[in-house]
Amino acid sequence: MIQQMNQISRLCTLALFFASVAAAAAGAAAPRVLGTFNDWEAYQLIEGANQRTCYMASQPTKKEPGNVKRGDVLVFVTHRPADKERDVVNVQFGYPLKAGTDVQLAIGDAKFSLFPNGEAAWTRGAADDKALVGAMMKGAVMTVIGLSERGTRTTDSYSLRGFTAAYREITKACGLT
């Protein structure tokens, strides 16, 4: 339990850090924590002329191999209503991904391929994002496999406990209900 609380605290700090950097660059305020929902944190950021960005984040519960040096490893789901973006899924690996090699993501029987871009991976479009978020709502564990520029294969497992509650909170905070 204490380890889980430490993980959530670190997740909160990392998410606030990323959002604060983005906010500072855009001249916006710092993000507001909407809540902790088991293994997920939800946030709202007001940018520019009252433009809301609402997002949620989680860290892996397991990273393999465990001895690989990596930066921050997180998954995000983001809504940006002013840009007509909803359910944008982004996975941060903490290392540069090998270009041209898809990232594999699985939730139960549902399989997805994401494209690498630097240290992150993305779906190929809004329909894929929507399908992935739907699978995340129904699933218990999400497994993500990436390949570094150096050829190291990593497998990260994310708990989906609290995903739906966090998703509902960011959706409500961005006025998308």
C-alpha positions in Angstrom: 0.0 0.0 0.0 2.8 2.4 0.9 4.6 1.5 -2.3 1.4 2.2 -4.3 1.0 5.6 -2.6 4.6 6.5 -3.3 4.0 5.5 -7.0 0.9 7.7 -7.1 2.8 10.6 -5.5 5.6 10.2 -8.0 3.1 10.0 -10.9 1.4 13.2 -9.7 4.7 15.0 -9.5 5.7 13.8 -13.0 2.4 14.8 -14.5 2.5 18.1 -12.9 6.0 18.6 -14.1 5.2 17.9 -17.7 2.1 20.0 -17.6 3.9 22.9 -15.8 6.6 22.9 -18.5 4.0 23.0 -21.2 2.0 25.7 -19.3 5.1 27.8 -18.8 5.9 27.6 -22.5 2.4 28.6 -23.4 2.1 31.3 -20.7 -0.7 29.4 -19.0 -1.4 28.5 -15.4 -0.3 25.3 -13.7 -2.5 22.3 -13.9 -5.1 21.6 -11.3 -5.4 18.1 -9.9 -8.9 16.7 -10.4 -8.3 13.6 -8.4 -6.6 10.3 -7.9 -8.6 7.2 -9.1 -6.8 4.1 -8.0 -3.8 3.9 -10.4 -4.7 7.0 -12.4 -4.4 10.8 -11.8 -6.7 13.3 -13.6 -5.8 17.0 -14.3 -7.1 20.1 -15.9 -5.0 22.9 -17.4 -6.4 26.2 -18.5 -4.5 27.6 -21.5 -4.7 30.8 -23.4 -8.2 32.3 -23.6 -9.8 29.9 -21.2 -9.0 26.9 -23.3 -9.2 23.7 -21.3 -6.9 20.7 -21.6 -7.9 17.8 -19.5 -5.7 14.7 -19.2 -5.1 11.7 -17.1 -1.9 9.7 -16.5 -0.5 6.5 -15.1 2.8 4.7 -14.6 3.5 1.1 -15.3 3.0 -1.3 -12.4 5.7 -3.5 -13.9 8.7 -2.7 -16.3 10.7 -5.5 -17.9 13.6 -5.8 -18.1 14.0 -4.1 -14.8 17.6 -3.3 -15.2 17.2 -1.0 -18.2 18.0 2.7 -17.5 15.1 4.8 -18.6 13.6 8.2 -18.1 9.9 8.8 -17.2 7.6 6.1 -18.4 3.9 7.1 -18.5 0.7 6.8 -20.5 -1.6 9.8 -21.0 -5.1 10.3 -22.3 -5.9 13.9 -23.3 -8.9 16.0 -24.3 -8.4 19.4 -26.0 -11.9 20.6 -26.9 -10.7 23.9 -28.5 -8.6 21.9 -31.0 -11.4 19.3 -31.4 -9.2 16.6 -29.9 -10.6 13.9 -27.7 -9.2 10.6 -26.3 -5.7 11.3 -27.6 -3.5 8.4 -26.2 0.2 8.9 -25.8 2.8 6.5 -24.3 6.1 7.9 -23.0 8.9 5.3 -22.9 11.8 7.1 -21.3 14.1 6.2 -24.2 14.3 7.0 -27.9 12.2 4.4 -29.8 13.5 2.8 -33.0 12.1 4.6 -36.0 9.9 2.5 -38.3 9.2 -0.1 -35.7 5.6 -0.1 -34.3 4.9 -0.3 -30.6 2.6 -3.1 -29.7 -0.1 -2.6 -27.2 -2.5 -5.2 -25.9 -5.5 -5.2 -23.5 -6.9 -8.7 -23.3 -7.7 -9.8 -26.8 -7.6 -6.3 -28.2 -4.4 -5.5 -30.0 -3.2 -2.1 -31.2 -0.1 -0.8 -33.2 1.2 2.6 -32.3 3.8 4.6 -34.3 7.0 5.8 -32.6 8.0 9.4 -32.5 11.1 10.2 -30.4 10.4 8.8 -26.9 6.7 8.5 -27.4 4.2 6.4 -29.3 0.8 7.4 -30.7 -2.2 5.8 -32.4 -2.6 6.6 -36.1 -5.8 8.7 -35.6 -9.0 9.6 -33.8 -10.8 6.3 -34.6 -7.9 4.3 -33.1 -7.8 6.5 -30.0 -11.5 6.0 -29.5 -11.2 2.2 -29.9 -8.2 2.1 -27.5 -9.9 4.2 -24.9 -12.9 1.8 -25.1 -10.7 -1.2 -24.6 -9.0 0.5 -21.7 -12.4 1.1 -20.0 -13.2 -2.6 -20.3 -9.8 -4.0 -19.5 -7.8 -4.7 -16.3 -4.2 -4.6 -17.6 -2.6 -3.0 -20.6 0.7 -4.3 -21.9 3.0 -2.1 -24.1 6.0 -3.4 -25.9 8.6 -1.0 -27.4 12.0 -1.3 -29.0 14.7 1.2 -28.3 17.1 2.7 -30.9 19.7 0.4 -29.4 17.6 -2.7 -29.9 16.4 -3.2 -26.3 12.9 -4.6 -26.1 10.9 -3.4 -23.1 7.5 -4.6 -21.8 5.5 -2.3 -19.6 2.3 -3.3 -17.8 -0.2 -0.7 -16.7 -3.1 -1.2 -14.3 -6.4 0.0 -15.7 -7.9 0.2 -12.2 -9.5 3.6 -11.9 -9.3 4.4 -15.6 -13.0 4.8 -16.2 -13.5 7.1 -13.2 -10.5 9.2 -14.2 -11.8 9.3 -17.8 -15.2 10.5 -16.7 -13.6 13.2 -14.5 -11.5 14.7 -17.4 -14.4 14.4 -19.8 -16.7 16.3 -17.3 -13.9 18.9 -16.6 -13.6 19.6 -20.3 -17.3 19.9 -20.8 -17.5 16.9 -23.1 -20.2 14.9 -21.2 
